[in-house]
Amino acid sequence: MNRWLRLIYFFIAVRFRSKVHFMDVVDLPFWCWPADLDIYNHMNNSRYLNLTDICRADLVIRCGLWDELKRHKYFLIVEGQTVRYRKPLTLGQRFVIRSQVLGWNEKSFFVKHTFLRKHEVVAESIVKGRILRKARGTVPPAEVLKLAGAEGMQSPDMGEIVRQWNDGMMEMLTERG
């Protein structure tokens, strides 16, 4: 139920938030609700993933890409995600998730989410995501950039850590056969 309440609130509140460019750093405020807690009395690790979904939706809606994706019958998927938990979030604590597109390759986008409590980093997440056509197939980032009004934009350097993480993830998948 908690997830649905957050989604309802989000879809109402996002209408009143300012427009952004898809490369902007975007902050979204939250607080830790009772249903977010696990048996150890801090926010459950699955909630972090759920909240990053909301943050990516916020960015996609506010940059105007949401309507374009719906119009073309495209949708977003997560290919991989990693989270580093540094400090716990407990009941009633307010925090902000800072989201930023790090860059893209020939098929995927990479987004970083930083969980901040009073400017202190409590968790960080890197997400690799892709946009698919409902009729099957990947939508190349160049086409997505065109829809976002950034045609021809080159990916920023995502850094060695993101490259290594992505390479390691891809290597892990190919080892399975």
N, C-alpha and C positions, 0 to 999 in steps of 0.2 A: 504493500500500500504506500509506503514511504516514497518509493520510486515514482509512482504515479502522481502523488501530490507535488513532488518536485517538478515533474514534467509539465503538469498543468500550470503551476506557477511560472515556470520558465517560458512557456509559449505565450503567456499573457505579458510577462515582463519584457520579453525581447522586443516587443512592438514599440516600447518606449525608450529603448537604448539607442544610442547614436550609431550612425552608419560608420563602417570602417573599411579600410583596404585589406585585402586578404593577407598581406604581409605585415600588418600592424600587430603589435603586442597587445593582447586583450586580457583584461582582468574581469573575473566573474566571482562575486562574493557568495559564500555559503556559510552555514553553521552546522555543527555536528548534532544530528537529531538522535533521540533514543533508539530508533530502529536502525541507525547506522552502526550501533555498537555490536561487538562480538562478545564471546564469553569472557574475554580478558578486560572488558570495559573500555576498549578504545575502538576507533573506527575500523570496521572490517575491511580487509584488503580488497574485497570485491567492490566495495563502495567507491574506492579510488578510481577503478576502471569505469564504473557507471558514471561518475561525475565528469571524467574526461570526455565521455560521449556527449554529454550535455554541452561541455565547453566547445567541442568541435562544431556541434550544431549551432551554437551561438555565433561562432565565427563565420560559418557558411551562410547563415541567415543574414547577419549584419553586413556582410560584404556584398550581398545581392546575388550570391551564387545559388542559393536554395531554389528560387523560382526558376532559374535557368536549368538546373538539374532536373526538376520536376517536369518542365516543359519538354525536355529531351528524353524523359524516362530513364534518367541515370540515377544511380544510388551509390552511397559510400559503403565501403567495407573496411574492416581492420584486418591487415595481414599479419601484424605482429605488434607486440607491445612489451615493454619492460618498465618496471617500476623500482626505484630505489627508495625505501622507507627509511627516514632518518630519525624522526621523532613521532610519537603517537599524537593523534587528535582525540580528545575526550569530549564527553557530553557537554553541549552548550558552547563549545569553543567556536569562535568565528575564524574563518580563514578565507583566503582568496586563491583562486587558481588562475595563474598567468599562463596564457596559451600563445604560442607563436609557431608559424610555419617556418621550419628550418630550411627546407628546400625540397627538391624533387629529382628523380632520375627519369629514365625513359618510360616507366610505368607507374611509379608510386610517389606519394607525397610523404614527408616526414614532419611531424608536429611534436613540439616539446610542451609539456605541461608542468609547471612548477607550483607546488602547493605551499603557500606562505601563511604563517601565523604571526601577525605583528612583524612583518618583514623578515621573519626567520624561516628558512627553507625546512619544511617537514617531510617533503617527498618530491621526487622528480620522476617524470615519465616521458619516454620517447615512444611515439606511435608511428608505425608505418601503415599507411592506408592507400587505398586505390579506389578509383571511381569506375563503376561498371555500367554497361548498357543493359537495360532490361532484356533486350533481344540477344544477349550474350556478348562477351568481349569487353576488354579494357578500353576505357576512354583515355587516350594519351594525355599527359599533363599539358602539352602544347594546346590541345583543344580546350581543356579546362581553363587554361590561362586566357584564352581568347574569350570564353564566356564570362570570365571575371574582369574583362577590360584590361588585361595585362599581356596582350599578344606580343610574342617575341621576347618576353622577359626571360633572362637567364637565371638559373638556380644559383642562389648564394652558396658559398662553400659551407658544407654542413659540418665539417670538421672530421678529424680522424676517428674519434670515438664512435660517431654515428656510422661511418663507413665500415669500421671493424664490426660493430654490432650487426649491421645489415649483412655483411659478408658471412659472419658466423652463423646467422640465422639461416641463410641460404645454404651454407655448407651442411648444417645440421639436417636440413630437409633432403638434400641430395644423398646423404649417407644412408638414409632409410630405404633408398631404392625407389 
